[in-house]
Amino acid sequence: MSVAIRPAQPGDEPEILRMIKDLAAFEREPDAVVATAAMLAENLFGEGGHVHAHIAERDGRAVGMALWFLNYSTWTGRPGLYLEDLFVDGSERRSGVARALMVALAEEALARGCARMDWAVLDWNSEAMRFYERIGARRSDGWQPWRLEADGIARLALTGK
């Protein structure tokens, strides 16, 4: 049976959390997830929710997900779609699930007038890089990802240092 892609809906939080935890294990950080189903519910479906997700299902079972949000490009003057996480269950990899999720996101980006889609890939995940190249994506040379985590945010906001 073919894969079906749909926007996440209330009640999907446990499956989304399962896939987030499976992704963390795949990315060699199995204990890094602190998100809860309640946090996902608030951010995905609560008032002012700013995160979105698409679920891939086969035979009614969630087998993949894409979690994303909108950003903004000052250069293009248009929104962009940032893919935070793309995950496909191990047994479903190479079956078209990731491509179907990316097609759904491209359709979403087009409908929202997005100038681009962005995401990050771990430097050791060559299989993912090959997949992204096959769908027409390219590496953003010259740009490095930077991050300020919760303790740094608090220190900067509270002390200016």
C-alpha positions in Angstrom: 0.0 0.0 0.0 1.2 3.5 -0.7 2.2 6.1 1.8 -0.2 8.8 2.8 1.0 12.3 4.0 -1.1 14.5 6.1 -0.7 17.5 8.4 -0.3 16.5 12.1 -3.5 16.7 14.2 -4.2 16.7 17.9 -3.6 13.1 19.2 -0.5 12.6 17.1 1.8 13.9 19.8 2.8 10.4 21.2 3.8 9.2 17.7 5.7 12.4 16.9 7.5 12.1 20.3 8.3 8.5 19.5 9.9 9.5 16.2 11.8 12.4 17.8 13.3 9.9 20.3 14.1 7.4 17.5 15.7 10.3 15.5 17.8 11.2 18.6 19.0 7.6 18.9 19.8 7.5 15.2 21.8 10.8 15.6 23.7 9.2 18.5 22.1 11.4 21.2 19.5 9.0 22.7 19.3 10.8 26.0 19.1 14.4 24.6 15.3 14.6 24.2 13.5 16.6 26.9 10.4 17.3 24.9 7.1 15.9 26.1 3.8 15.1 24.4 2.3 18.1 26.3 5.0 20.4 25.0 4.4 19.2 21.4 0.7 19.7 21.8 1.2 23.3 23.0 3.7 24.2 20.2 1.9 22.3 17.4 -1.8 23.0 18.3 -1.9 25.5 21.1 -2.9 29.2 20.7 -0.1 30.9 18.9 1.5 27.5 18.0 4.4 28.2 15.6 5.5 24.7 14.8 4.0 22.4 12.1 4.4 18.8 11.3 3.4 16.4 8.5 2.9 12.7 9.2 3.6 9.8 6.8 1.4 6.8 7.3 1.4 3.4 5.8 -1.7 1.2 6.5 -2.8 3.7 9.1 0.6 3.5 11.0 2.9 6.5 11.4 6.2 5.7 9.7 7.7 9.1 9.2 7.4 12.8 10.0 8.6 16.2 9.0 8.6 18.9 11.7 9.0 22.5 10.4 8.4 26.2 11.0 8.4 29.4 9.0 11.3 31.8 9.0 11.9 34.9 7.0 14.5 36.1 4.4 15.2 39.8 4.5 17.0 39.4 1.1 14.0 37.9 -0.7 11.4 39.7 1.4 9.5 36.4 1.7 9.0 33.6 4.2 11.0 30.4 4.1 10.2 27.0 5.4 12.8 25.6 7.8 12.7 21.8 8.2 13.8 21.1 11.7 13.5 17.3 11.6 12.8 14.7 8.9 12.5 11.2 10.2 11.5 7.8 8.6 11.3 4.6 10.5 14.3 2.3 9.7 12.1 -0.3 8.1 10.6 2.3 5.7 13.8 3.9 4.5 14.4 3.8 0.8 10.6 3.2 0.2 9.7 6.7 -0.9 8.5 8.0 2.5 11.2 10.7 2.7 10.5 11.9 -0.8 6.8 12.0 -0.2 7.3 14.1 2.9 9.6 16.5 1.0 7.1 16.8 -1.8 4.4 17.7 0.8 6.7 20.3 2.3 7.5 21.7 -1.2 3.8 22.0 -1.8 3.3 23.7 1.6 6.2 26.1 0.8 4.8 27.0 -2.6 1.3 27.6 -1.2 2.7 29.9 1.5 4.8 31.9 -1.0 8.1 30.7 0.5 11.3 31.7 -1.3 13.2 28.7 -0.1 13.4 25.7 2.2 16.3 25.2 4.5 17.6 22.5 6.8 20.7 21.1 8.4 22.3 17.7 7.9 24.8 16.0 10.2 28.2 15.9 8.6 28.4 12.1 8.8 25.0 11.4 7.3 26.1 10.9 3.7 23.0 8.8 2.8 20.8 11.8 3.7 23.0 14.2 1.7 22.8 12.0 -1.3 19.0 11.9 -1.0 18.8 15.7 -0.7 21.1 16.1 -3.8 18.8 13.7 -5.7 15.8 15.9 -5.0 17.7 19.0 -6.2 18.9 20.5 -3.0 22.4 21.9 -2.6 24.7 22.5 0.4 24.9 26.1 1.6 28.6 26.7 1.4 30.1 29.4 3.5 27.5 29.4 6.2 28.1 27.7 9.6 25.3 26.9 12.0 25.6 28.8 15.3 23.5 28.3 18.5 22.9 30.0 21.8 21.3 27.5 24.3 19.1 28.1 27.2 21.8 29.0 29.8 23.5 31.4 27.4 20.1 33.0 26.5 19.4 33.6 30.1 22.8 34.9 30.9 22.7 37.3 27.9 19.2 38.5 28.6 19.7 38.9 32.4 23.3 40.2 32.5 24.1 41.4 29.0 27.1 39.1 28.9 
